[in-house]
Amino acid sequence: MNLWNLTQEELAFIGMMEETGGEITPEIEEDLAIRRENWEDKAHSYTKLILKLDSDIETAAAELKRIQELKKVKENAVKRLKTALRDSLMVFGRPDSKTGVMRYETPLFKLSIRTSNAVEITQDLDVPDEYWVVKKEISKTLISNAIKDGMEVPGAKMVENKNLQIK
């Protein structure tokens, strides 16, 4: 029997007990003990699974961090290699007769220098306000504090959650 079924049986039992005035016979007491034992077994199994999955999540997060660091190392290596190759192409390449762009070709690949433009921010605080983009974000902390102070915040309400704690 799963946890949901056990819970439904217990709720039905509680309802029946309320209807009968709370009279407990030895049969009801035995049934109650069996249901409690079944629930304890299920709760034990659920708790072990939750703790295992939490551990798996932590392991996955650590592995993700390791892979992200590895990715960053490889991206930096590619950036350094491209810079070195670009700089050497400027020396060893041949200028294109029409465009003057430095090129180098082999049967496997073609190298060339492409010119592009990019904005470089040298002092971000000196950039005028009209060039800034401000991200609009709701602050749940400010809303929580306002509601706790008795204010009404349209479109928001305080809800009480029941969270499972495993120790």
Secondary structure, 3 states (H helix, E strand, C coil): CCHHHHHHHHHHHHHHHHHCCCCCCHHHHHHHHHHHHHHHHHHHHHHHHHHHHHHHHHHHHHHHHHHHHHHHHHHHHHHHHHHHHHHHHHHHCEECCCCCCEEEECCCCEEECCCCCCCCCCCHHHCCHHHCCCCCCCCHHHHHHHHHCCCCCCCCCCCCCCCCCCC
